[in-house]
């Protein structure tokens, strides 16, 4: 194996390690720089040159490097990234390496909200149609770790972080689902965040959701419009007295037959159907939807005390995701909302109008709880700040009435209180289960 001094990996988290595994498999050994204190690693990395606590490039590495593969955790203003730019190095992402190596179609999906669900739906449709499909990227398995599975097609979730560090990706099918205020702390401002997301369309063959007017007439791609009013694309229309998903006004499947609840998931299903249309005819794909099971911590129902519906939507780590969750409820003051955490600098004000007359009580916790309280106060929404999730669930179930929904949809990241959103959602679900067990035990005595 040869030392590849020309390639440096910036950051050695999950993505950086996937890059190292890939390069080592190509019989080259890169150099790794990470600004964190030294981490405990397995013996698999004992032969790799790693510089920890590295906020500046070692001179000898800088002199020999030609390109840097940047992990998505490092924002553009990070010292290592800035030094790489100043040195004139080619900056790449793990997705650039992946796209250069694969010879089969790759579907890319980004958006502030819903991308994990749409990626999973599209992957399910392709697998259910009999294709060997790899699913990963920002969701689950890093892209480079999928390469040895002999897949016929891939579906990747692409974060704004990955897109900002990537060159123009030659995707077979691409979608930008939506954009709402998020990740200002990483990108610097909202315009930079939008620009990163829009890069997904720049070199794609099939652009779902992109309007043809957004691109030159001679653009070398097949631009498709999705989710526009029928009969010109995908949407929902009445058929036999019920709402159905339709393509060009042709009914495909009734909304009440979809595997996921909530109007935001109706749209997610439309995106998935549109993205895989080059490979699966819409009527066939629509029927394959029914075999899909939802994602953990994304609008997942948790069995609660009789008469009270409990929903774990811990994956709602930004305002847009919580707005989508609330939009599915009538304005009848039946929701007890648990929200709060680290807002990442986002504007929380849009939640006020969404909560008005929908949310009977807002329970807030975490670093930005006071900001949520202020929004609720301005919009006439009753609120109560609690110290932790235990207190939030206890208050919600104690104050909840028959017909109410207790909705954990935080609109904030979890890192001020939990390792990740999954740990937050699991804690919520476990607490609801404890209260249910206590209620059932009390009823039986």
N, C-alpha and C positions, 0 to 999 in steps of 0.2 A: 504494500500500500504506500502511496506517495503522499507527502505533505502538500496540501493545496493552499499555499500561502496567498494565492490570488483571490480566494473566496473567504470572506469573513461572515460569520453569523452574529447578528446583533440581537441579543436576548436569548435565553436558554430555558424558556418555559416549554409548554407542550408543543407549540408550533416550532420553536427553535430546535427542539430535540427531534421532531419529525424531519426537519431539514437535514440535521446531522446524520440521522439514520439513512436517509436517501443518498446523501453524498458518500457516506462510507460504503454503501452498497455499490456505488459507482467506482469504488476503489480509489477514492481521494479522501484526504483527511483535512477538513477546514479548521480554521482557528475561530474560537468562540470568545466574544466579549459580552459581559453582563455587568450592569451597574449595581446589582444586588450583592449583599454579603454572600460568601461562599455557601452553596447549598449542598445538602447531603445527596449524593448520587449513587446509582448502582454501579457495580463493577464493569458494566458494559461500556462506560465512558472513561475508564481508567487510562486509555491511551490517547485521549483527545486533549489537545492543548486548549485550556479554558482560563481566561483571565477574569476573575471575580472582582467586584467592587471597583469596576473600571468605568470611571466617568470621562477618561481621556484615552485616546488611542496610544498604545505603546509605539514608540517611534519606528521600531523595526517592522511592526505589522503594517503601519501606515505606508511605509516605503514600498512594500511588496504587494499590497492589496490592489485588486482590479475591480472587484465588485463586492457589494455587501447585501446579504439577504436579511431583511429587516423583519423582526417579529411584530405582530400586530399590537402588542402591548406598548411599543415605543412610539410616542407621538412625534410628529415632524419637528417639534421644537426641542426634543430630547438632545442632550449634548452629543451623544454618540452619532445620532442621525445627522445633526448639523455638521459635525466634523467630517463625516463621510461625504456630504454634499460639497463642503469646502475643498476636500481633497480631489473632487472630480470623479469619484467612484460611481459606477453604475449601481443604482439602488433597485433591488428586486424584492418581491414577496415570495413566499412559499408557493403561491398560486402561479406565479410566472414560471417557476421550475416545473410545476406540475403540468401546465399547459404546453410547455416545450417538449415534454416527454411523452404525453399520451397521444394516441393516434385514433381515438374514437370520439364521438360527440360529447360535449360537456355543456350541461345546462347550468346557468348561474342565476342566483336569486338574491336580491338585496331589498332593503326597506327598513324603516324604523320598527315596524310592527308586523307580525304575522309571518316573517320569513321562515322561521323554523317549522311552522305548521305547513306552509306551502311546499317547502323542500321535502318534508316527510310525505305529504300527499302525492307530490309528483313522483318521488321515488317509489312509493307504494304502487302507483298506477303502472309504472314501467316494469316493476318486478312482477306484479300480478298479471301482466300481459305476456310473461314468459321471458323477459329480457334480464340478463345479468347486469344489474345496476348497482353502482357504488354510490353511497349517500354519506356526505360528510362536509368537510370544510370548517367553517366557523361553528357548525353544529356537530357535536360528537367527534368523530374520527378526523384528524387532520388530513387534508387532501393527499399529501405525499404518502401517508400510511395506507392509502387505498389502492396504490398502484399495482400491487402484486396479486390482485384478486381476479385477474383475467376478465374484467368487466367489458361489456359492450357499450356502455353509456354511463355517464356520471351526472349526479345532481349535487351541486355545491351551494351551501349557504355562504355568501360573501359579505363580510362586515365592511362598514365604511373604512375601518382601519386597514384592512387588506387591500381594498380598492385604491386607497390613497397611496399605498406603497407599490402598487402594481403598474406595469406597463399596460397598454391597451390589449385587453384579453380577447382572443379569437373564439368567443363562445358560440355554440350552435344555436342556443336559445337563451334569451335573457329577459329578466323582468325587474323593474324597480317598482315595488308594490305601493309604497307611500313614503312620505317624508314628514316628520314632525320634529319639534325641537328636542334635541338630544345630543349628548357628547360634546357640548361646547368646551368642556374641560380638556378634551383631547385635540379637537380640531382648531380651537381658538375662537371660531365664530360660526354662526349658522350657515353663512354662505359657503365656507370651506367644507362644511359637512355635506351640503347639497351637492357641491361640485364633485366630491368623492363618490357619492352615491350614483350620480349620473354617468360616471365613467363606465358603468357596466354595459351601457348601450354602444359605446364608441366603436367597437370592432366586432359586434355581434351579427350573426347571419339572420336571426329571427328575433325581432324585438317585440315582445308582448307588452302591451300597455303604452308603448311609445307612439305618439301621434306622428304621422308621416310629415307634417309640416315642420316638425322639429329638426328635420334632417334634409340635406341637399337632395334634389331630384335624382342625381346620378349616384347616390350612395349605393355601394355594392352589397345590398342586403335586401331581404324580403321583409318589409316593415308590416307588422300586423297590429291592428287596433283591438284591444281587449277591454271589456268592462265598459262599453259605451252603450248609449240607448239603442235598443233593438229597433229596426232589424239589421243594423250595421255591424254587429259583433256579438259578444257574449253579454248575457244579462239575465234578469229574472222577469218573467212575464206570466200572466194568468193563463192557465190551461185547465179545462174541466173544472173551473171554479176554484182552483188552488194555485199557489205560486210554484213555478217550475224554473229550473235552470235551463237556459235556451242558448242555442247557437244560431245566429241569423234567423231568429223567430221560430226555429224548430225546437219543440220541447224535448228535453233529454232525461230529466229526472225531477221528481217532486221535491221541494225543499224539505218536507217532513220525512223524506227517505234518506236524507244525508246523515252521515255518521257523527257529525259534530253539531252541538247546539250553538245558538247565537247568530245574529245577522252578520257579524264580522266573519264568521266561519263560512257563511254562504259565499261571501266574496273570496275567501281563501280557496274554496273549492273551484270557483270560476277561474282563478289564476292558474291553479294546477292543471285543469283541463286544457286551458289555452296553451300553456307551456309545452305540454306533451303532444299537442295536435299533429306536429310533423311525423310522429311515430305511432300514434294511436288515434283511430277515428273517434270523434266525439261521442257517438252513441255507445260505443264499446267502453270508452274511458269512464263515462258517466255511471255505467253499471258496476264498474270495478271500484268506484268510490266506496261502495257499501261495505267493503271488507276492511276498511281502515279503522284503526283504533287511535284515539287522541294521544296527545303528548302529555307527559307528567307536568303538573304545575301550570298548565295552560288551560284555564277555565274548566278545571276538572271537578266534578261533583264529589263531595265527601259526605258520607252518611252522618247526619246529625240528629239531634233530638226531634221527636215527632212534631211535624208541622213547621219546622224551620229548615230551609234549604241552605246548605253550606257549600261554598265554591272556593277552591284553591286556584287562584290566578296569580301566584307568586311570580311567574315569569313576566308579569306586567311591570317592567323595571323603568318605564318612562311614562310621561303624561299621555302620549298617543295611545298606548296600550290600554290604559285605564279608561280613557274616553271611549274606546271601542267596546270595552266590556260594559260600561254604563249605558251605552246607546241601545243595548238590547233590552233594557228595562223600561216599563211604562213610568210615567211621572205620577206615581201613586204612593210615594213615600213608604215603600216596602223594603228598601235596602238598608242594611247596616253595613257600612263600608269601613274596612280596616286598611289604612294607608299610612305611608311614611317611610322614611329611611334617608338615603343620600340622594338628593334630587339632581346631582351632577351639574348644578347651575342652571337647570331648566326653568322656564317660566311656568309656574303652577296655576296661574290665573284661569286658563281655559277650563280647569276642573270645576270652577265655581258654577258656571252655567249648566254644566252637565249634571252636577249634583242637585241643583235646585229642583225641589219637588220630587226627585227620585230617591234621594238619600234621607232616610228618617233620622239617622245618627251617624256622624263621622267619628271614628275612633282613630286617633293619630299616635304614632310612636316614632322614635328614631331622631336622627340629627335635624331633619327639616320639618319636624312636627309643628313648630310654631308658625312656619310659613303656610302650611296647610290650614292651620287654625284660622289664620288671618283671612285666607281666601274664603273659607266656610262662613266666617263672620260677615263678610261683605255681601254674601249671597243668601243670607238667612238660613243657613244650614246648621242645625245644632251639632256641636262637637264636644268631644271629651278627650283630653290627652292622657295616655297611659304610659307606664314605664317600660313595658315589655309585651311580648306576644301572649304570655300567660294571662296578664291582666286584660289584654284586648279581647281574647276569646272568652274569658270568664264574663266580662261585661257584656259582650255581644249576645251571648246565649242567655244571660240573666235578663237582659232587657228585651230580647227578641220575643216577638209575638207570633202566633199562628199565622202562616202565610208570608212571613218575612224571609228575606234572603240575607245571610251573613256572607259578605263577599270580601275575601282578601285579594285586593288588587292595588298594590302599594304605590304605583306611579313613580317609584324611586328604586334605586339600586339597594342591595342588601348589605354591602360590605361594612357599614357602620355597626352592624349587629350580628351578622352571620358570615360564614365563609363564602356563600353564594346564594342565589335565589332558590336553588333546590333545597338547601338546608332550611331556609325560611319556610318554604312550602311544606316540607316534611314535619317541621315543628308545629305548624298550624294544624295539619291533618291529625297529628298525634294528640294534640290538645283537644280537638273536637271529639276524637274517639274516646278520650278519657272522660269527657263530660257525658257523652252518650252512655258509656258503661255505668257511670255513677247514677245517671237518671234511670236506666233500666234496672239497676240493682235496687234502687230505692222504690221503684214501682212494684217490685216482686216481693218486697218484705211486708 
